[in-house]
Amino acid sequence: MNSLEIFGWHGGCRGALDGPWRVAYGAGMNNAALAMEAVIEHAELQSRISLSSDDLAPRRARAFTRTKLAEWGLDALADRVLLIVSELVTNARRHGRTKPEGLLEEITLTISFHSGVVGIELDDNSGQLPVPRKGPVGALDGRGLRLVAAEADSWISHLKPDGTGKRVLAFLRWPSTPPAV
């Protein structure tokens, strides 16, 4: 059994990945979360960028991601990955800051590929885990995590063990298959 089979990515089913995971790091981390982390930790392909947490961060993150996906021949997932990256970076920009506006603060984006899975990791300095908002479909904001959940095969978040913030990770299978209706 490979690490991805642990959380249900064998035989085309999502199993334990259905729905968003908010996982506390440490004793509460389950096998599914550990397997997902393996996509990042043991990646065949990986690239990372640190971005200033400012209004240009989402644009720079999308450009970086688009370039890496093209270099790796993963263009078929570009629309989904770019949407997820944009939403996660925007959330980190808005909600992940711990310093007053105007002081330099960085977020780190990592894009990985391992065993047929694209992993997206975003680190910021906030100790608050993201919580999807409930509200009207036509709302102008507050839909970012719903979009992430809709596009990703799975996503998780957890606090970093050193207490310096959190990690939000999203995963997409390659090749992507349309969801069952």
C-alpha positions in Angstrom: 0.0 0.0 0.0 1.4 3.4 -0.9 1.0 6.5 1.1 -1.9 7.8 -1.1 -3.9 4.6 -0.7 -4.1 5.2 3.1 -6.5 8.0 2.5 -8.6 6.5 -0.3 -7.0 7.6 -3.6 -6.9 4.0 -4.9 -9.6 2.7 -7.1 -10.8 6.2 -8.0 -12.6 6.9 -4.7 -11.9 9.7 -2.4 -12.8 7.9 0.8 -11.4 9.7 3.8 -10.8 12.9 1.8 -14.5 13.8 1.4 -15.0 17.3 2.9 -12.5 19.7 4.4 -10.1 18.6 7.1 -9.0 20.9 9.9 -6.3 18.8 11.5 -4.4 19.8 14.6 -0.7 18.9 14.4 0.5 16.2 16.7 -1.3 13.4 18.4 -4.6 14.2 16.6 -3.1 13.9 13.1 -4.5 10.9 11.4 -3.1 8.6 8.7 -5.0 10.6 5.9 -3.3 13.8 6.9 0.1 12.1 7.2 -0.3 10.7 3.7 -1.3 14.1 2.3 1.8 15.6 4.0 3.9 13.1 2.1 3.0 14.8 -1.2 4.9 17.8 0.1 7.6 16.2 2.1 8.6 13.6 -0.4 7.8 15.4 -3.7 9.2 14.3 -7.0 8.9 17.9 -8.2 8.8 20.9 -5.9 9.2 24.6 -6.0 8.8 27.2 -3.3 8.5 31.0 -3.2 8.3 33.5 -0.3 6.1 36.4 -1.0 5.5 39.7 0.8 2.1 39.6 2.3 0.8 42.6 0.2 -1.8 43.3 -2.4 0.5 41.9 -5.2 1.0 38.5 -3.5 -1.9 36.7 -5.3 -0.7 37.9 -8.7 2.9 36.9 -8.0 1.7 33.5 -6.7 -0.4 32.8 -9.8 2.5 33.7 -12.1 4.9 31.5 -10.2 2.4 28.6 -10.2 1.6 29.0 -13.9 5.3 28.8 -14.8 6.0 25.8 -12.6 3.0 23.8 -13.9 4.0 24.5 -17.5 7.6 23.5 -16.8 6.4 20.2 -15.2 3.9 19.5 -18.0 0.9 19.8 -15.7 -0.9 22.5 -17.6 -4.2 20.4 -17.6 -4.6 21.2 -13.9 -3.7 24.9 -14.2 -7.2 26.4 -13.9 -8.0 24.4 -10.8 -4.5 24.9 -9.2 -4.5 28.7 -10.0 -7.9 29.2 -8.4 -6.8 27.4 -5.2 -3.5 29.2 -5.1 -5.2 32.6 -5.6 -7.8 31.9 -2.8 -5.2 30.6 -0.3 -2.8 33.5 -0.9 -5.7 36.0 -0.7 -6.8 34.4 2.6 -3.3 34.6 4.0 -3.0 38.2 2.9 -6.3 39.1 4.6 -6.4 36.9 7.6 -2.9 35.5 8.1 -1.1 38.7 9.1 0.2 39.1 12.6 2.0 42.4 12.1 0.4 45.8 11.5 -0.1 46.8 7.9 3.0 48.4 6.5 5.4 46.1 8.3 7.0 43.4 6.2 5.5 40.0 6.6 6.0 37.0 4.4 3.9 34.0 3.3 5.4 30.9 1.7 3.8 29.0 -1.2 5.0 25.5 -2.1 3.9 23.6 -5.2 4.7 19.9 -5.3 4.0 16.8 -7.4 4.3 13.2 -6.0 2.7 9.9 -7.0 0.2 11.5 -9.3 -0.9 14.2 -6.8 -0.3 18.0 -7.0 0.1 19.5 -3.6 -0.3 23.2 -2.7 1.0 24.4 0.6 0.7 27.9 2.0 2.4 28.9 5.3 1.5 32.1 7.1 2.2 33.5 10.6 -1.3 33.4 12.0 -2.2 30.8 14.7 -5.8 30.8 13.6 -7.0 27.9 11.5 -9.2 28.8 8.5 -12.9 28.3 8.9 -15.3 28.2 5.9 -17.9 30.9 6.2 -21.6 30.3 5.7 -23.4 33.0 3.9 -25.4 33.7 0.8 -24.1 32.4 -2.5 -24.1 35.9 -4.0 -21.9 37.4 -1.3 -18.9 39.4 -2.5 -16.5 37.8 -0.1 -16.2 34.8 2.3 -16.4 32.2 -0.4 -12.6 31.4 -0.7 -12.5 28.2 1.3 -15.7 27.0 -0.4 -14.0 27.4 -3.8 -10.9 25.6 -2.4 -13.1 22.7 -1.2 -14.9 22.6 -4.5 -11.8 22.5 -6.7 -9.4 20.4 -4.5 -9.7 16.7 -4.0 -8.9 17.5 -0.4 -7.5 20.2 1.8 -6.3 20.4 5.4 -4.9 22.9 7.8 -2.9 22.7 10.9 -0.7 24.8 13.2 3.0 24.5 12.7 4.7 22.6 15.5 7.0 25.4 16.4 4.1 27.8 17.0 5.1 30.2 14.3 1.8 30.0 12.3 -0.1 27.6 10.3 0.0 25.5 7.1 -2.9 25.2 4.7 -2.6 22.4 2.1 -4.7 21.4 -0.9 -4.4 18.4 -3.1 -5.4 17.5 -6.6 -5.1 14.1 -8.3 -3.4 13.8 -11.7 -4.9 13.1 -14.1 -8.0 14.8 -12.9 -11.2 13.1 -13.3 -14.6 14.8 -13.4 -16.6 14.4 -10.2 -19.6 12.1 -10.2 -22.8 13.9 -10.5 
